[in-house]
């Protein structure tokens, strides 16, 4: 074989080696795309196509009717507003809990660390029943609050409490690894240079946590928007007041209005994806700003 052919053959083998550097890469990617297509893409396409399944103009007419559905708009407002508030409160509480688990090691931290993941294991219906009993007018927490003129159960406040419970683990488990990776030497150096505790937190710790805070907020918000089981028992389900969008989808299905349920679900998915896109864009901008500052 000539030297030119030897070089060409060597280059071909090298290219093939780079292409198949990991054994089973092609099979793994194929399975990944197949599972994503079956579990994510196909259901979304079916949801998108369902409003037009009954006729060529039925989807457009149904969307026009949906824009004037005050009950649906109120349910969407309740779902997204309560999810936003619950996610914001979870970020604050989750950051404090993660700090205590990673940096302070409070007494009984192992028990607290295990309890953080309890919402992952509990069925959401059990959470809802427990919350309604606890914060109800005669509950252990609801009764003292009622004597002070505060009502939690069967109000938007009850929805926020339930969403905080199911969203808190996402925040703690997202922030804690970042805190573990943040070297304490950076904080000690800032204190050595005369920085106060507040300045250390604001200028050393928080910039490193911003991407994790946004990620955890997005995860808690996405979980809250679609939450159903833990909310319906404590919400009261009053139309235009405490009725959430996922419950309205179920009600439409019980009324055999599959097109209306699909439209509400489509609007819910669209707004949630747009919100998550905005949060991802903000996280990317913050990450670029931090990299530019470090450079």
MIDO-736552 format. One line per 10 residues: number of its first residue (from 1); their letters; for each residue x, y, z of N, C-alpha, C, O. Coordinates in steps of 0.2 Angstrom, whole numbers, m for minus. Layout:
% MIDO-736552
NUM = a = X:Y:Z:X:Y:Z:X:Y:Z:X:Y:Z ~ ...
//
This chain:
% MIDO-736552
1 = xxxxxxxxxx = 4:m6:0:0:0:0:4:6:0:9:6:4 ~ 3:11:m4:7:17:m5:6:21:2:1:21:5 ~ 11:26:3:11:30:9:4:34:9:1:35:14 ~ 2:37:3:m4:41:3:m10:37:5:m14:40:9 ~ m10:31:3:m16:27:5:m16:25:12:m21:24:16 ~ m9:24:15:m9:22:22:m11:28:26:m15:27:31 ~ m9:34:24:m12:40:28:m19:41:27:m22:43:32 ~ m22:40:21:m29:40:21:m33:35:25:m38:36:28 ~ m30:29:25:m33:24:29:m33:25:37:m37:24:40 ~ m27:28:39:m26:30:46:m30:35:48:m33:35:53
11 = xxxxxxxxxx = m31:40:43:m36:46:45:m43:43:45:m47:45:50 ~ m45:38:41:m52:35:41:m53:32:48:m58:32:51 ~ m48:28:50:m49:24:56:m49:29:62:m53:28:67 ~ m45:34:62:m45:39:67:m52:42:67:m54:44:73 ~ m55:44:62:m61:47:61:m67:43:64:m71:45:68 ~ m66:36:62:m71:31:65:m70:31:73:m75:30:76 ~ m64:31:75:m63:30:82:m65:36:86:m68:35:91 ~ m65:42:83:m68:48:86:m75:48:86:m79:50:91 ~ m78:45:81:m85:45:80:m88:40:85:m93:41:88 ~ m85:34:86:m88:29:90:m83:29:96:m81:23:98
21 = xxxxxxxxxx = m81:34:99:m77:34:105:m80:31:111:m76:27:115 ~ m86:31:112:m90:27:118:m93:21:115:m97:22:110 ~ m92:16:118:m96:10:115:m103:10:117:m105:12:122 ~ m107:9:112:m114:9:112:m117:16:112:m123:17:113 ~ m113:21:109:m116:28:109:m122:28:104:m127:31:106 ~ m121:25:98:m127:25:94:m133:22:96:m139:25:96 ~ m133:16:100:m138:13:103:m141:17:108:m147:18:109 ~ m137:20:112:m139:24:118:m143:31:116:m148:32:118 ~ m140:34:110:m144:40:108:m150:38:105:m155:41:105 ~ m151:32:101:m157:30:98:m162:28:103:m168:30:103
31 = xxxxxxxxxx = m160:25:109:m165:24:114:m167:30:117:m173:31:119 ~ m163:35:118:m164:41:121:m170:45:117:m175:47:120 ~ m168:45:111:m173:49:106:m180:45:106:m185:48:105 ~ m179:39:106:m186:35:106:m190:36:112:m196:37:111 ~ m187:36:118:m190:37:124:m193:44:124:m199:45:126 ~ m189:49:122:m191:56:122:m197:57:118:m202:60:119 ~ m197:53:112:m202:54:107:m209:51:109:m214:54:108 ~ m208:45:113:m214:41:115:m217:45:121:m223:45:122 ~ m213:47:126:m215:50:132:m216:57:132:m220:60:136 ~ m213:61:128:m214:68:128:m217:71:121:m222:75:122
41 = xxxxxxxxxx = m213:70:116:m215:73:110:m222:71:107:m226:75:106 ~ m223:64:107:m230:62:105:m236:64:109:m241:66:106 ~ m235:64:115:m241:67:119:m242:74:118:m248:76:118 ~ m237:78:117:m238:85:116:m241:86:109:m245:90:108 ~ m239:82:104:m242:83:97:m249:81:97:m253:84:94 ~ m251:75:101:m258:73:102:m262:79:105:m268:80:103 ~ m259:82:110:m263:87:114:m264:93:109:m269:97:109 ~ m259:95:105:m259:100:100:m264:99:95:m267:103:92 ~ m265:92:92:m269:91:87:m276:90:89:m281:90:85 ~ m277:88:95:m284:86:98:m289:92:97:m295:90:95
51 = xxxxxxxxxx = m288:98:97:m293:103:96:m296:103:89:m302:105:88 ~ m292:101:84:m294:101:77:m296:94:75:m298:93:69 ~ m297:89:80:m299:83:78:m306:82:75:m308:77:72 ~ m311:87:77:m318:86:76:m320:90:70:m326:90:68 ~ m315:93:66:m317:97:60:m312:102:59:m307:104:63 ~ m312:105:53:m307:109:51:m307:116:54:m302:119:56 ~ m313:118:56:m313:125:59:m315:124:67:m315:130:70 ~ m315:118:69:m317:118:76:m312:120:81:m314:123:86 ~ m306:119:79:m300:122:84:m300:129:84:m300:132:90 ~ m301:133:79:m301:140:79:m307:143:83:m306:147:87
61 = xxxxxxxxxx = m313:140:81:m319:142:85:m318:141:92:m320:145:96 ~ m315:135:94:m315:133:101:m310:138:105:m311:140:110 ~ m304:139:101:m300:144:104:m303:151:105:m302:154:110 ~ m307:153:101:m310:159:101:m315:159:107:m316:164:111 ~ m319:154:108:m323:153:114:m319:153:120:m321:155:125 ~ m313:150:120:m309:149:126:m307:156:129:m306:157:135 ~ m306:160:124:m303:167:126:m308:171:130:m307:175:134 ~ m315:169:130:m320:172:133:m323:168:139:m328:169:142 ~ m319:163:141:m321:158:146:m318:161:153:m312:160:154 ~ m322:165:156:m320:168:162:m317:163:168:m313:164:171
71 = xxxxxxxxxx = m321:157:168:m319:152:173:m312:149:172:m308:148:176 ~ m311:148:165:m304:145:163:m299:151:165:m293:149:167 ~ m300:157:163:m295:162:164:m294:163:172:m288:164:174 ~ m299:162:176:m298:163:183:m294:157:186:m290:158:190 ~ m295:151:183:m292:145:185:m284:146:184:m280:144:188 ~ m283:148:178:m276:149:176:m273:154:180:m267:153:182 ~ m276:159:182:m273:165:186:m272:162:193:m266:163:196 ~ m276:158:196:m275:155:202:m269:150:202:m265:151:206 ~ m269:146:197:m263:141:197:m256:144:196:m252:143:200 ~ m256:149:191:m249:152:190:m247:157:196:m242:157:198
81 = xxxxxxxxxx = m252:161:198:m251:165:204:m248:162:210:m243:164:213 ~ m252:157:212:m250:153:218:m244:149:217:m240:148:221 ~ m242:146:211:m236:143:209:m230:148:210:m225:146:212 ~ m231:154:207:m226:159:208:m224:161:215:m218:161:217 ~ m229:162:219:m228:164:226:m225:158:230:m220:159:234 ~ m228:152:229:m225:146:232:m218:145:230:m213:143:235 ~ m216:146:224:m209:144:222:m204:150:225:m199:148:227 ~ m207:156:225:m202:161:228:m201:160:235:m196:161:238 ~ m206:158:239:m205:157:246:m201:150:247:m197:150:252 ~ m202:145:243:m198:139:243:m190:141:242:m186:138:245
91 = xxxxxxxxxx = m189:146:238:m182:147:236:m179:150:243:m173:149:245 ~ m182:155:246:m180:157:253:m179:152:258:m174:151:261 ~ m184:148:259:m184:143:264:m179:138:262:m175:135:267 ~ m179:136:256:m174:130:254:m167:132:254:m163:128:256 ~ m165:139:253:m159:141:254:m156:141:261:m151:139:263 ~ m161:143:266:m159:143:273:m158:135:275:m153:134:279 ~ m163:131:273:m162:124:275:m155:121:272:m152:117:275 ~ m154:122:266:m148:120:263:m142:122:266:m137:119:267 ~ m142:129:268:m136:132:271:m135:128:278:m130:127:280 ~ m141:127:282:m140:123:288:m138:116:287:m134:114:292
101 = xxxxxxxxxx = m140:113:282:m137:106:281:m130:105:279:m127:101:281 ~ m128:110:275:m121:110:272:m116:113:277:m111:111:278 ~ m117:119:279:m112:123:282:m113:123:290:m108:124:293 ~ m119:123:293:m119:124:300:m120:117:303:m117:116:309 ~ m123:112:300:m123:105:303:m127:106:310:m125:104:315 ~ m133:108:309:m138:109:315:m139:102:318:m138:97:315 ~ m140:102:325:m142:95:328:m148:92:325:m153:95:323 ~ m147:85:324:m152:82:320:m152:83:313:m157:82:310 ~ m147:85:310:m147:87:303:m148:81:298:m151:82:293 ~ m146:75:300:m147:69:296:m155:68:296:m158:66:291
111 = xxxxxxxxxx = m159:69:301:m166:68:301:m169:73:297:m174:72:293 ~ m167:79:297:m169:85:293:m168:83:286:m172:84:281 ~ m162:81:284:m160:79:277:m164:74:275:m166:74:269 ~ m166:69:279:m171:64:276:m178:66:276:m182:64:271 ~ m180:71:280:m187:73:280:m188:78:274:m193:79:271 ~ m182:81:271:m183:85:265:m186:81:259:m189:84:255 ~ m184:75:259:m186:71:253:m193:67:254:m195:64:250 ~ m196:69:260:m202:65:261:m208:67:256:m211:62:254 ~ m208:73:254:m213:74:249:m212:70:242:m217:69:239 ~ m206:68:241:m205:64:235:m209:57:236:m211:54:231
121 = xxxxxxxxxx = m209:54:242:m211:48:243:m219:47:245:m222:42:244 ~ m222:53:248:m229:53:250:m233:54:244:m232:58:239 ~ m239:50:243:m244:51:238:m247:58:239:m248:60:244 ~ m248:62:233:m250:69:234:m257:69:237:m258:74:240 ~ m261:64:236:m268:64:239:m267:64:247:m271:67:250 ~ m262:60:249:m261:60:257:m259:66:259:m261:69:264 ~ m254:70:255:m252:77:257:m258:81:258:m259:85:262 ~ m263:81:253:m268:85:252:m273:84:258:m275:89:261 ~ m275:78:260:m279:77:265:m276:79:272:m279:82:276 ~ m269:78:273:m266:80:279:m266:87:280:m267:90:285
131 = xxxxxxxxxx = m264:91:274:m264:98:274:m271:101:276:m272:105:280 ~ m277:98:273:m283:100:274:m285:99:282:m289:103:285 ~ m283:93:284:m285:92:291:m281:97:296:m283:99:301 ~ m274:98:295:m270:102:299:m272:109:299:m272:112:304 ~ m273:112:293:m275:119:292:m282:121:292:m284:126:291 ~ m287:115:293:m294:117:293:m296:121:299:m292:122:303 ~ m302:123:299:m305:127:305:m304:124:311:m303:127:316 ~ m304:117:312:m303:114:318:m296:110:319:m296:106:323 ~ m292:111:314:m285:108:314:m281:111:320:m282:116:323 ~ m275:107:320:m270:109:325:m267:116:324:m266:120:329
141 = xxxxxxxxxx = m266:118:318:m264:124:316:m269:129:314:m269:135:315 ~ m274:126:310:m280:130:308:m284:134:313:m286:139:313 ~ m285:130:319:m289:133:324:m286:139:327:m289:144:328 ~ m280:138:330:m277:144:332:m276:150:328:m277:156:329 ~ m275:149:321:m275:154:316:m282:157:315:m283:163:314 ~ m287:153:316:m294:155:315:m296:160:321:m300:165:320 ~ m294:158:327:m295:163:332:m292:170:331:m294:175:334 ~ m286:170:328:m283:176:326:m286:180:320:m283:185:318 ~ m291:177:317:m294:179:311:m291:178:305:m292:181:299 ~ m286:172:305:m283:170:299:m286:164:296:m286:159:300
151 = xxxxxxxxxx = m287:163:290:m290:157:287:m285:154:282:m283:158:277 ~ m283:148:282:m278:145:277:m282:140:273:m281:141:267 ~ m285:135:276:m288:130:272:m294:134:268:m297:138:270 ~ m295:131:262:m300:133:257:m299:140:255:m304:144:253 ~ m293:143:255:m291:149:252:m285:149:248:m282:143:248 ~ m283:154:244:m277:153:240:m271:152:244:m266:149:242 ~ m271:155:251:m266:153:255:m265:146:256:m259:143:257 ~ m270:142:257:m270:135:257:m266:132:251:m262:127:252 ~ m268:134:245:m265:132:239:m257:133:239:m253:128:238 ~ m255:139:242:m248:140:242:m245:136:247:m239:134:246
161 = xxxxxxxxxx = m248:135:253:m245:130:258:m244:123:255:m238:120:256 ~ m249:121:251:m248:114:248:m242:114:243:m239:109:243 ~ m242:119:239:m237:119:234:m230:120:236:m225:118:234 ~ m230:124:242:m223:124:245:m221:118:248:m215:116:247 ~ m225:114:250:m223:107:253:m220:103:248:m215:100:249 ~ m224:102:242:m221:98:236:m215:101:233:m212:97:229 ~ m214:107:233:m209:110:229:m202:111:233:m197:112:230 ~ m203:111:239:m197:113:243:m191:108:242:m185:110:242 ~ m192:101:241:m186:97:240:m182:98:234:m176:98:234 ~ m186:101:229:m182:103:222:m177:108:224:m172:108:221
171 = xxxxxxxxxx = m179:113:228:m175:119:230:m169:117:234:m163:118:232 ~ m170:113:239:m165:111:243:m160:106:240:m154:107:240 ~ m162:102:236:m158:97:232:m154:100:226:m149:97:224 ~ m156:106:224:m153:110:219:m147:114:222:m142:115:219 ~ m149:117:228:m144:122:231:m139:119:235:m133:121:235 ~ m140:114:238:m135:110:243:m129:108:239:m124:110:242 ~ m129:105:233:m123:103:230:m119:109:228:m112:109:228 ~ m122:115:226:m118:121:225:m114:124:231:m109:126:230 ~ m118:123:236:m115:126:243:m109:121:245:m104:124:247 ~ m110:115:243:m104:110:245:m98:111:241:m92:111:243
181 = xxxxxxxxxx = m99:113:234:m94:114:230:m91:121:231:m85:122:228 ~ m94:126:234:m91:133:235:m86:132:241:m88:130:246 ~ m80:134:239:m75:133:244:m76:138:250:m76:144:249 ~ m75:136:256:m76:140:262:m70:145:262:m70:151:265 ~ m64:144:259:m59:148:259:m60:155:256:m57:160:258 ~ m65:155:251:m67:161:248:m70:166:253:m69:172:253 ~ m74:163:257:m78:167:262:m73:169:268:m73:175:270 ~ m68:165:270:m63:167:275:m59:172:272:m57:177:276 ~ m57:172:266:m53:177:263:m56:184:263:m53:189:264 ~ m63:184:261:m67:190:261:m67:193:269:m67:199:269
191 = xxxxxxxxxx = m68:189:274:m68:191:280:m61:194:282:m61:199:286 ~ m56:190:280:m49:193:282:m48:200:279:m45:204:282 ~ m51:201:273:m50:208:270:m55:213:273:m55:219:271 ~ m59:211:278:m63:216:282:m70:216:280:m74:220:282 ~ m73:211:276:m80:211:274:m84:209:280:m82:204:283 ~ m90:212:280:m94:209:285:m98:203:283:m97:201:277 ~ m102:200:288:m105:194:286:m110:195:280:m111:191:276 ~ m114:201:280:m119:202:275:m115:203:268:m118:201:263 ~ m109:207:268:m106:208:262:m103:201:259:m103:200:253 ~ m101:196:264:m98:190:261:m104:186:258:m103:183:253
201 = xxxxxxxxxx = m110:186:261:m116:183:258:m118:186:252:m119:183:247 ~ m118:193:251:m120:196:246:m115:196:240:m118:196:234 ~ m109:196:241:m104:197:236:m100:191:234:m97:190:229 ~ m100:186:239:m96:180:238:m101:174:237:m100:170:232 ~ m106:173:241:m110:167:241:m115:168:236:m116:163:232 ~ m119:173:236:m125:174:232:m123:174:224:m127:170:220 ~ m118:177:222:m117:176:215:m116:169:212:m117:168:207 ~ m113:165:216:m112:158:215:m118:154:215:m119:149:211 ~ m123:157:219:m129:153:219:m135:155:214:m140:152:214 ~ m134:161:211:m139:163:207:m142:158:202:m148:157:201
211 = xxxxxxxxxx = m137:155:198:m140:150:193:m144:144:196:m149:142:194 ~ m141:142:202:m145:137:206:m151:139:209:m156:135:209 ~ m152:145:211:m158:148:213:m163:149:208:m169:147:209 ~ m161:151:202:m166:151:196:m168:144:194:m174:143:192 ~ m163:139:194:m165:133:192:m170:130:197:m175:127:195 ~ m169:130:203:m173:128:208:m180:131:208:m185:128:209 ~ m180:138:207:m186:141:206:m190:139:200:m196:138:201 ~ m187:137:195:m191:135:189:m193:128:190:m199:126:188 ~ m190:124:194:m192:117:195:m198:117:200:m203:113:199 ~ m198:121:205:m203:122:210:m209:125:207:m215:123:208
221 = xxxxxxxxxx = m208:130:202:m214:133:199:m217:128:194:m223:128:194 ~ m213:124:190:m216:119:185:m220:114:189:m225:112:187 ~ m217:112:195:m221:107:199:m227:110:201:m233:106:202 ~ m227:116:204:m233:119:206:m239:120:201:m245:120:203 ~ m237:122:195:m242:123:190:m246:117:189:m252:118:188 ~ m243:112:188:m246:105:187:m249:101:192:m251:96:191 ~ m248:104:199:m250:100:204:m257:99:205:m261:104:204 ~ m259:93:207:m267:92:208:m268:89:214:m272:92:218 ~ m266:83:216:m268:79:221:m267:83:228:m272:82:232 ~ m262:86:229:m261:89:236:m264:96:236:m265:99:242
231 = xxxxxxxxxx = m268:98:231:m271:105:231:m278:104:232:m281:108:235 ~ m281:99:229:m289:99:228:m292:99:235:m298:101:236 ~ m289:96:240:m292:95:246:m292:101:251:m296:102:255 ~ m287:105:250:m286:111:254:m288:117:251:m289:122:254 ~ m289:117:244:m291:123:240:m298:125:241:m300:131:241 ~ m303:120:242:m310:122:242:m313:122:235:m319:121:235 ~ m309:123:230:m312:122:223:m317:126:222:m322:124:218 ~ m317:132:224:m323:137:222:m321:140:215:m316:144:215 ~ m325:140:211:m324:143:204:m323:150:205:m326:154:209 ~ m318:153:201:m316:160:201:m313:162:207:m311:168:208
241 = xxxxxxxxxx = m311:158:212:m308:160:218:m302:155:220:m297:157:220 ~ m304:148:221:m299:144:223:m299:138:218:m296:132:220 ~ m301:138:212:m301:133:208:m295:133:203:m294:138:200 ~ m291:127:203:m285:127:199:m286:125:192:m291:121:191 ~ m282:126:188:m283:124:181:m283:116:180:m287:114:176 ~ m278:112:183:m278:105:182:m285:102:184:m287:97:181 ~ m288:105:190:m295:103:192:m300:104:186:m304:100:185 ~ m300:110:183:m304:112:178:m304:107:172:m309:105:169 ~ m298:105:171:m297:100:165:m301:93:167:m304:90:163 ~ m300:91:173:m304:85:175:m311:86:175:m315:82:173
251 = xxxxxxxxxx = m313:92:177:m321:94:177:m323:93:169:m328:91:168 ~ m319:96:165:m321:96:158:m322:89:155:m326:87:151 ~ m317:85:157:m317:78:155:m323:74:158:m326:70:155 ~ m325:76:164:m331:73:167:m337:75:164:m342:71:164 ~ m337:81:161:m343:83:157:m342:81:150:m347:83:145 ~ m338:76:148:m337:74:141:m335:79:136:m336:78:130 ~ m332:84:139:m329:90:134:m322:89:133:m318:93:136 ~ m320:84:129:m313:82:128:m309:88:125:m304:89:126 ~ m313:91:120:m310:97:117:m308:103:121:m303:105:121 ~ m313:104:126:m312:110:131:m306:108:135:m302:112:137
261 = xxxxxxxxxx = m306:101:138:m300:99:142:m294:100:138:m289:102:141 ~ m294:98:132:m287:98:128:m285:105:127:m279:106:128 ~ m290:110:126:m288:117:125:m285:120:131:m280:123:131 ~ m288:118:137:m285:121:143:m279:118:145:m274:121:147 ~ m278:111:144:m271:108:144:m266:111:140:m260:112:142 ~ m268:113:134:m263:116:129:m261:123:131:m255:124:131 ~ m266:127:133:m264:133:136:m260:133:142:m255:137:143 ~ m261:128:146:m257:127:152:m250:125:151:m245:128:153 ~ m249:120:146:m242:118:144:m239:124:140:m233:125:142 ~ m242:128:136:m239:133:132:m237:139:137:m231:141:136
271 = xxxxxxxxxx = m241:141:142:m239:146:147:m233:143:151:m228:147:153 ~ m233:137:153:m228:134:157:m221:134:154:m216:136:156 ~ m222:132:147:m215:132:143:m213:138:142:m206:139:142 ~ m217:143:141:m215:150:140:m211:153:146:m206:156:146 ~ m214:152:152:m211:154:158:m205:151:159:m200:154:162 ~ m204:144:158:m198:141:159:m193:143:154:m187:143:156 ~ m195:145:148:m190:148:143:m187:154:146:m181:156:145 ~ m191:158:148:m189:165:151:m184:164:157:m179:167:157 ~ m186:159:161:m181:158:167:m175:155:165:m169:157:167 ~ m175:151:159:m169:148:157:m164:153:153:m158:153:154
281 = xxxxxxxxxx = m168:158:150:m164:164:147:m161:168:152:m155:170:151 ~ m164:169:158:m162:173:163:m156:170:166:m151:173:168 ~ m156:163:167:m151:159:170:m145:160:166:m139:160:168 ~ m146:159:159:m140:160:154:m137:167:155:m131:167:154 ~ m141:172:155:m138:178:155:m134:179:162:m129:182:162 ~ m137:177:167:m133:178:174:m127:174:173:m121:176:176 ~ m127:168:170:m121:164:170:m115:167:166:m110:167:167 ~ m117:170:160:m113:174:156:m110:180:160:m104:181:159 ~ m114:183:163:m112:189:167:m107:187:172:m102:191:173 ~ m108:181:176:m103:179:181:m97:177:178:m91:178:180
291 = xxxxx = m97:174:172:m91:172:168:m87:178:166:m81:178:166 ~ m91:183:163:m87:189:161:m84:193:167:m79:196:166 ~ m88:193:173:m85:196:179:m79:192:181:m74:195:183 ~ m79:186:181:m73:182:183:m67:183:179:m61:183:181 ~ m69:184:172:m63:185:167:m60:192:168:m55:193:165
//
